[in-house]
């Protein structure tokens, strides 16, 4: 029997109110003695509003505080938004990690490619396997998705059983791997499900997501009818799509060349784990130019417009080995992640300018989502029959629609939350009872930077208004030594009257110096502040923008 104050808790640190950066905590116990598990440790991708930032990671300061009570990290699958932060954040936690074989193998391949990444031991769980972490009994349940071995988690506790769906859809013909395990989920419904915490990504879309098998048929037709070379770009992690392309190419008498390191890495792991059995070896990149145009398919990275990926370089005619030309066909077998639209269109325009035919899912079924639409969400609810439903993995609109659907489907208790909310699921839940620290970290080169720091806002200011650097030397008696040096960066050279802005800044510094009382001229800080104010005012009057200004005063 549970002692007084014993509770089952849920606390999202990422992935709620947003798509990406998934990190969910489940806690069990009293406030004084509470044990935790973490589900997934993902990243989000930075947009143009975060100059210089590579990735966004969840702030795990709360987990670090609770590290001695954290029994382990359980990974649902190998998409970056679910396991991409593990390399950077695990050294701060150093707790056991659990994953199925493909996820573990892809993580290890990724880790080996990261300079200086430390070894992260992964405990491999078989498909459908079961583990115990402290008071949590966790059973894996296979889910169809756009990557092999996506799993939901059936989390059994003394207060009841929770289904954490992970990413999923209902696909009876998923090309590779098992379909969503309806039998196990129906059995959970019979056993009794306290709460379902579910994927909301496609909750605003009616009907059902089409099958991967349907995409495979369309790709075969498009490859067969192409007169010249065929390029296909998709998410590198979509092994089912890689296999479908390989089978379609073989059926059409073509050979597949992989273009891009991420594609090569995933394909290698897929072969090692059996997901490309009976698929011919892919040809090396250096034979691409020797294959007849009607005998080759180039499977490329860069579906999201990444500037350093293969397709971007091809579109700019800068790839050393791969080119497309008039009459060739490039298929975007993917969808645009929100925020990437401009970059993708830029690549499409580059290809069209070369005379290449570009095909997208606007006109052909060349991509399907790995997430459930409304009919699938309703079916999951009918199988599991949860007492409580908490929408996660979605923006506020997606979560709101998921919640409304759950109420229509007869779920008695539905609650939406935000990152950092601490939810009591049982007993007598659900309710938000507190908050835990939550936020974001930025991967900036090799460093992790707190989002609250001035780094990114300062970069935005630099991008908008440039910088003026001023260097001047003074004596200890407060005399100016020589002429101040001025350097402007990111600022127009001349004002509307043709005056050099650097000269205006220099005049402003000298005028500020001449107007200072003699006593203050001996104070480097006073001199620097006077020069800074004068320069910003002078340049602001000439340009109608006030730049950042750094002043260095050297006492000689």
N, C-alpha and C positions, 0 to 999 in steps of 0.2 A: 504494500500500500504506500502511495506517495505521501511524503511528509508535508505539513502545512507550508504553503508558499512554493511548492514544487510546480513548475510551469514548463510548457513546450513553447518555444519562441522562434520567431523568424525575423531576421534583420538583413535586408539587402544593402550592400555597400556599393553596388553598381548594377546596371542592367534594368533598372526600373525607372520609367519615365524617359527612357532612351533605348536605342538599339545598339548594343555593344557593351563592352566593359563589364561583363557579367561576373558577379561575385555575390553569392548568397550564403548567409550563415543560418544554421539551425542550432538552437540551444536548448538544454534540458537541465532542470534542477532548480534550486532556490537561488536567491540573489547572492548568498554567501558561498554556495557550492554549485557552480554551473559549469557544464561541459558543452563544448561546441564542435561542430563539423563545418567545414567550408565546402561549398559546391562551386567549382569553376573559379578561375582567376584569369579574366580576359582583358583585352585591350579594346579601345576605340581608336579610330584613325583621325588624325588632325586634319582640319580643313585650312583654307586660305586665311581664316581669321586667327590662326595661331602660327605666325611666321617662325620658321626654324624648328618647330616641334614635329617630331616624327610620330609619336604615339601618345595616347592618353591612357593612364593606368589608374585603377582605384587606389585611394588613400587607405592604407591598411593599419593606421596607427592604433585603431581599436583592437585589431587582431594581434598586434604586437604586444599590447597591454595584457591580452588574454592568452598569450601563447602557451603558457603552462597548462591551460585548460582546453587547448585546441587538439582534438584527437586525430585530425587528419584533413587532407584536402582530397576531394573526390571529383574527378574530371568526367563530364558527361560525354565530350567528344573533342575533336582536334581542330575546330575552327578557331581562328585567332581571337575572336571576341569571347571565347570560352577558356582558352589555355595560353593565350599569347603573352600574358604578364608573368607567367610562372618563372621564367629564367631570371627576371629582374627582382621579383619579390620573394621567391622562396628562400634566398639566403638570409632574409630578415626573420624567417619563421622556423625553417629547418624541422618540419613535421612530416610524417609519412604522407605520400601521395599515391593515389590509386587511380588506375585507368585500364581500359581494355587494350589488347595487343596493338592494334593499328595506331591508336592515340599515343601509346607509349613509344612506339617505333618512330612515328613522325616527330614527336617531341625530341627524341634523342638525335634524329637527323638534323633538326633545327638547331639544337644546342651545340652540336659539333661545328656548325657553321657560324657560330657567334664567337668572335675572338674574346678570350678570357672568361667565357661562361664556365661556372663551376659545375661539377657533376651533381645531378639531381636524381637520386634513386627513385624509380617508379615501381610500385607493386602492381603486377599485372593481374587483372581479374578476368576470368573467362566470360564470354558472352552469356548473359543470363545468370551470372554468378552472384554470390552473396557474401558479404563481409560484415564483421562486427567492429564498431569503433566506439569504445566506451559503452554508453547505454543505448547506442543507435545500432539497429539491425538494418542493413542497407542491401536491397536486392536490385540488381540491374535488370532493366526491361528494354528489349531492342525496339528502336524507333526508326522508321524510314526517314531519311533526311538527305541532304546533298553532300554527304561525306560518309565514308564507311564507319560503322560502329558508333552511331549516335545512340545515346541511351537515356531513358528516363530512370529515375531512382525511386524505388518504393522504400520509404524510410519508416520503419516500425519503431514505436516507442511505447512506454508504459501509459502514455496519454492518448494513444491512437496512431493511425498510420497516415503518412503524408505521401502524395505523389508529386514529385518534382519532375515535370515533363521533359525538361531540356528542350532542344529544338526537334520538331517532329512534323510529320504529315501522315496521312493515310494513303499509301501508294501500294496497290496490290501487285504491281510489276516494277520494282525499283531498279532493275538492271543488275545491281550487285547487292549482296547482303540480304538478310531476312526482312520481310515487311514488318510494319508495326505489330507488336505481339498482342493481338486482340484477345487471345485466350487468357494470357496472364493478366491483362487489364480487367477483363470481365471477372476473373477470379478475385481480383482485388475488390471489385464492386460487391461481390458476394460476401467477402470477408468483412468489409466495412472500411470505408475511406473517410477519414476525418477531414482532410483538406487536399485540394488540388491547387498547385501553384504552376500556372500554365503559360505557355508561349502565346503572346498576343499579336505577333508581327503582322499577320494577315487578317486580323479580326474585322477589318472594315470591308473585306471582299466577300461577296456572296459566292455560294456554290462550293466547288471542290478544286483543289490544285490538280492540274493534269499530271499524268505519270511520266517518269523518266523514259519509259518505253515509247511513249508518243513522240518525245523529242528525238529519240534515236531513229525513228522512221523518217522524220522530216530531214534530219541531217543526211541520211543515206540518199534521199531524193535530191537534195541540193548538191551533194558531192557528185552524184552520177550525172547531173545535168550541166555541171560546170565545164566550160570549154578549155579553161586554162588552169593555173594554180589555184588551190583553195587554201585560204588561211582561216583558222578557227581560233577564237580566243574565248576563254572561259575561266572561272575560278580554278586555280591550280589544284585546290583541295577536292574538287568534284571528280572523284575517281570514276563514278558511274558515267560521267560525260566523257572522260578520257577513254574509257573502255568502249563507249558507244561510237566515238569518232574512229577508234582503231578498227572496230568491226565494220563500220560503214566504209572506211577506206579500203579494207581488204575486199569487201564485196564489190567495190568499184575498180579494183585493180590498181590501187594507189598505195604508196608507202607513206608512213607517218614520220615526220621529223619534229622533235621537240625543240622549241625555241624559248629559252628562258630557264634560269637556274631553279626557280621555284617549281616549275613544271617537271624538270628532271628529278628533283628531290622527291616529290610526291610519287612520281611514277616508280622510282626505285623502291620506295617503301611499300607501295601497293604490290609490286612483284614479290617482295620478300614476305608479305603477309597473305599472298595467294589471291589477291583481288584482280590480278591481270593474268591469271593462268590461261593458257591456250591462246594468248595474244602474242603475235610475232614481235620480236625485238624491234624497238624503234630505231630509226636510222640516225646516225650522228650528224651533227650540224654541218660538218664540212663537206658532206655529199649533196647537200641541198641544191647547189648550183649545177650539179651534173645530172640530176633527175629530170626527165622530160616534164614540161609543165602539166600535162594531163595525167601524170603518174605520181603526183606528190600532194600531200596535205601537211601544212605547217600548223602545228598546234602551239599557240603562242601565249605567253603571259602578257598582262597589260590590259585586261578587260575593264579595269576601273580608271584608265587614263594615267596610270603611274608614269611619271616622266622618264624614269630610268628603266622601265620594263621594255621587253622586246618589241611590242607592237608600236609603242611611241617612237622608238628609234627607226623602225621600218617606215612609219608614216612620215618621218622627217628625212628619209633616205640617208640615214646615218648608221644603219646596221652593217657590220663588215661582211656578213655572209648571206643575209636574207633580203631579198627585194621582191616587190610585187610590181606588176606593170599592167598596162591597159588590157582589159579582157579577163583579168584575174578576179576572184571572188573572195571576200573576207566576211565571215559570219561572226557576229557578236552573240555568242551563246551564253548570255549572262544578262543580269539586270544592273542598272546603275544604283550603287549605294548612294543615298541622299548626300549631296555635297560634291559628288564627283561628276555631275552632269557636264559641266563646262569642259573639264579635261577630256572626257570621252568624246564630246562633239569635236573638240580640236583634233583628236586623232582621226575621227571619221572624215573630217574635212581634208586632212592631209592625204588620206587614202583616195578619196574621191578626186582630188586634184591630180593624182597620178593615173586616173582613169580606171580605178578599181571599183567594182560593184560591191557595195556595202549592204549586208542583210542583217536586220535586227528582229527582235520579237514584236515590233510594230506590225510586221506583215507576215511573219512565219512563226510557227511554234518551235522556236529554236532554244527556248529556255523555259523552265518551270521553277517555281519557288520550292524551297524545302520546308515551307511553313504552312500550317493548316488554315484553310479558309473557314467560313462560318459553318458550313454543313459538317466539316470534320470536327470542329470544336464541339458542336452539338452531339456528334456521335461519341466523342471521347467522354463527355459528361454522362451520356446514357450508359456507357460501359461501366464507368467508375462510380457514379452516383455519390459524389462527395457531399458532405454536410456543409463545407466551406469552400469557396473558390476565391483565390487571390490572383488577379492578373499580374503578370510580370513580362519581361522581355518585350518591351514596346514603348512607343511614345505615348503621351497622355491620351491622344485620340484613340489609339489602338486599344489601350487598357480600358478606356471608358466603354468602347463598343463591346469588348470581351465581357465586361461586367454586366452590361445590359443584356447580352445574349444569355449569360448564365442565369440571370433572374428570370428571363422568359422560359428557360429550360427547366425551371423549378428548383434551382439551388437555393436553399433556405438562407444562407448567410454569404454575402459577397462584400468584399472590402478591397478598396484600392489604397495604395500606399506610395511612398517616395523613398528614394535612397536615404538611408540613415534612420528611418523609422524602426522602432522596436515593436514588433507585433506579438501579442500573446495569442497563440492558437488554441491552447487548452490549459487548464479547464476553463469553461465558460467564455470562450473566445468566439470570434476574433475581435480584438480591439488594439489600437495603438496605445501603448502604455508609456513610451518614453522615446528618446532619441539616442543614437550612438554616433560618435564622430564619423563623418563620411565626407569625402571630397575627391579631388583629382590630383594626380601627379602627371607631370609632363616628361616624356622621354626626349631629352634635348641632347643629341649626340650620344655620348656615353654616360650622361648624367641624368639623374632623376631630380626634377625641380618641382617644388610645391606650387600648385596653380595660384596660390595667393601671393607669390613673390612678384616683384616688379619686372621680371625678365621679359615676359611677353608684352605687357602694356608698353614698356619702353621701346620694344621693337616696332610696335604699331606706330608710336609717335615718330620714331625715326623714319619709318616708311612714308608717313604723311608729311612731315615737315623738315626732315633733314637735321643736320647738326653743324654748328660752328665751333671750331676748336681754336682757343686763344692761348698763346704762351707769351709771358712777359717776365722780365727779370728786374728786380729792384735791389737796392742796397739796404743795409741795416739802418741807414740814415733816412730812408724813404725817398731815394732818388731813382728815376727810371733809367735803366741801362739799355741803350739801343732802342730800336723800334719793335713794338710787339709783332708777333707772327700770327697770321690768321690763315686758317684752312677751312674751307666750306665743303660739305659733302651732302649731295642730294638736294641742292638748292640751285635755282637758276643763276647763271653767271651775271646777268645784268637786270636792272629794273626797267620799267617802261620807258624811262628817259635815256636809256643806254648807259647808265652809271654802273660800274662794277660793284656788285653787292659786297664783295670782299673788301673793297676800298671803303664803302660806307661803314662796314663793321669796324675797320681799323680806325676811321675817324671817330666813331662812337667811343671806342676804348680810350683814345687819347683825350677826347673832350671830357670823359668821365674822370680820368686821371687828373686833368688840370682843374676840375671843379672840386676835387677832394681837399679837405683841410690837411695841412702838412702832417699833423699828428696821426691821422688815419692812414696816410700813405706808408707808414712803417708797419702796418698790420696786414699781412698777406691775405687773411680771410676777408677783410673789408675791401681790399683792392679787387679780389676775385669777384665778390658779390656786386660791386659797383660796375665792373666790366661786363658781367653776365647780364645785368639788368639793361645796361646801355645797348649791348649788342642785340638782345631780343627785341627791344623797342625799335631800334633803327631798322633791322631787317623786317620786322613786322610792319612798319610803316611803308617800306618799299615793296613788300610782297603780299601783304595781307595774311600772312601766316607767321606764327612765332616758332622758330626752330628751338630744338634743344641746344644748349650752349654749355660747353665745358671750358673752364678757365684754369690754367696752371700757372701759378706764380712762383718763381724761383728767387730765393733770397741769396745774393752773392756778396 
